[in-house]
Amino acid sequence: MKVRTNILIEKEILEKAKQLGLNISRTCENCLKLYINALENANNQILSNQLQNQKREGMETVGCHQMVGSPGFEPGIASAPGWYPRPN
């Protein structure tokens, strides 16, 4: 089912599209389909990579950080910047 919506397009782009005989509704719909497909594929790839990272021995992925198996009280974060004292 199609629904009516409004979009804002720069005047020059709209004029050029009309000159080329483009159907604005169909063009926007096709572009949205392509964009949605690309986003879903990227999200699936990210999830797949996270699952692979979690399977690495001694490593656990939390958000965008990889948790390193810790020898001490708290785990270290491999991707976090460290604090280093300045030399005198």
C-alpha positions, 0 to 999 in steps of 0.5 A, spaced: 500 500 500 502 506 498 501 512 502 502 520 501 508 524 504 511 530 503 519 531 502 523 537 501 528 537 495 532 543 492 529 546 486 535 545 481 535 538 483 527 537 482 528 541 475 533 537 473 530 530 474 523 533 471 528 535 465 530 528 465 523 525 465 524 522 472 518 519 476 520 523 483 516 518 487 519 512 484 526 514 484 525 516 491 522 509 493 528 506 489 533 510 492 530 508 499 530 501 498 537 501 496 539 505 502 535 501 507 538 494 503 545 497 504 544 499 512 541 492 513 547 489 510 552 493 514 548 492 520 549 484 519 556 485 517 557 488 524 553 483 528 557 477 524 564 481 526 562 481 533 560 474 534 567 472 531 570 477 535 567 474 541 569 467 539 576 469 540 579 465 546 581 470 551 577 476 548 570 478 549 567 484 545 562 489 549 559 494 545 565 497 540 570 495 546 574 488 546 575 486 553 582 483 554 582 477 559 585 480 565 590 478 570 588 482 576 582 485 579 578 488 573 579 487 566 583 491 561 579 494 555 584 493 549 581 499 545 581 504 551 586 510 551 591 509 557 593 514 562 601 515 562 604 520 566 608 525 563 616 525 564 619 530 568 
